[in-house]
Amino acid sequence: MSFYINVSSMLHDYGVDIKVWDASKIPKAKRVAGILQPVNLDQVEFEARHEPVLPVSVNSAGLVAYLPGWAQLDVDLLWLSTGSYPKNTIVEVPSQGGKYRVTGLASYQDYSDLTVYQLKGDDEHSDTGQ
């Protein structure tokens, strides 16, 4: 018996507007005079999405602990998405005040269109100094 759970409409209903810079499409940082120059995301195309991004709190930390392979709890946000992105993808979440980097993920693509991403504040691309 096989089943498939389509969560796209539910994610849209509970989502917020976010911008996503796919790590596989972000150019590598270059060195100028031996100093590593950060990538300017204003010059890289992003994808606009409308999906839930949830703060991780003491109450939700249990959920993170049960996600496959997530032994550490050094997480700021969880992003629920139907998209497929690699680690180091950058996500701007205006409702949370900054840009975050994908540090881990749990894919449920075998039986759903859901992937849960672990996000950590991204100092390199932060506009707010977070």
Summary of the structure (lengths in Angstrom):
residues: 130
radius of gyration: 15.6
end to end distance: 47.3
largest distance: 60.4
contacts: 350
relative contact order: 0.23
helix: 16%
strand: 37%
